[in-house]
Amino acid sequence: MRYIDLRSDTVTKPTVKMREAMFTAEVGDDVYHDDPTMIELEKQAAKILNKEAALFVPSGTMGNQLCIMTHTKRGDEIITNANNHIIVHEAGALAVLSQVNTYQIHNDTDMIYPQDIIDGFRADDVHAPRTSLVCLENALSNGTVVPLDIMKADYEVAKSLGLKVHLDGARIFNAAVSLNIDPAKIASYADSVMFCISKGLCAPVGSLIVGSHDFIKQAERNRKLLGGGMRQVGFLAASGLIALNEMTKRLDDDHKLAKYLASKLNEFEIIELDESKVQINMVFFKIKIPDFDHQAFYDHLSLHNIKINPQDHGQYRFVTHNDINQDDVDKTLRLIKDYLVKIA
Ligand SMILES: Cc1ncc(COP(=O)(O)O)c(C=O)c1O
């Protein structure tokens, strides 16, 4: 059964080429640093983002948390936006694993501005937690991209205050495509970066963290502590190499399809959608009908093999990716139209 799955880019299946590469991958015990395919993936990841070293981790969440754990001490405070993934979607791991306080910025854009860092930074005082880290995100979970000049200004302020900067770059390649710049430029404004190969890049599993040699060495120790030392993991690295070298090149197709979907959805008068916020592969919209039956809308699409996430605070998010094509989007639009005509 083929579904049109618009829930997320995490649903992408590995490509045929990835499956073949995984089947034939040369592998070894990675805890002994014996896996040549993983060594190659980590080498290439560091090179692409212009950092000294990289480390493979099973998930983006583990990558973010490992970086935070490695940068901080128990009781430190980190500055971040209240809507960032590390706050909202990582199961409270900050409190459990690193045991850090958070200074959370609340605003409409979900971005962090230099003044926020200045405001959040705590003076050296026996009563106060020690501010040690700024956690940025780009692309943001709300589907927009942080302009490079904001990242640069954040980084410079953080450095002037003696703070480290971590970037949740789960979709750093989407951000780079959207900004039309080298991803290394984005990474240059962070001491550590986490990015995912298992989302729009189609690898079945995994993320990488990058940073200095010393940082990655310490993070590797923390990865082991969390039970994340892996053995013949080159099978995953084989798909990761294709993700990095080939799948990053096609992300613009997803962005274009998302923009097309957004422009067509915007033709429905009862849909509220800000096209200027469609900057990567995510389309957010609301249906402006009072007492709209969200469950019936969801069921209508489900019945036609279209998978979506339920609305969240009245908002829908549709995500385009490698397993969604133009026909899928047109079919979805047709079915939404049918539904809206039926209930009008
Ligand atoms: C911005 C962002 N950061 C981190 C993650 C965590 O990745 P994972 O689901 O692999 O733990 C996600 C997942 O969707 C994400 O969107």
The ligand as a Gaussian input file, in Angstrom:
#p B3LYP/6-31G(d) Opt

LIG

0 1
 C       14.856000      20.722000      14.843000
 C       14.991000      19.298000      15.302000
 N       15.966000      18.990000      16.160000
 C       16.140000      17.747000      16.616000
 C       15.330000      16.715000      16.200000
 C       15.520000      15.348000      16.811000
 O       15.771000      14.327000      15.930000
 P       15.386000      12.803000      16.292000
 O       13.940000      12.658000      16.008000
 O       16.268000      12.022000      15.351000
 O       15.730000      12.567000      17.700000
 C       14.292000      16.980000      15.293000
 C       13.387000      15.911000      14.853000
 O       12.457000      16.080000      14.100000
 C       14.117000      18.311000      14.835000
 O       13.123000      18.635000      14.001000

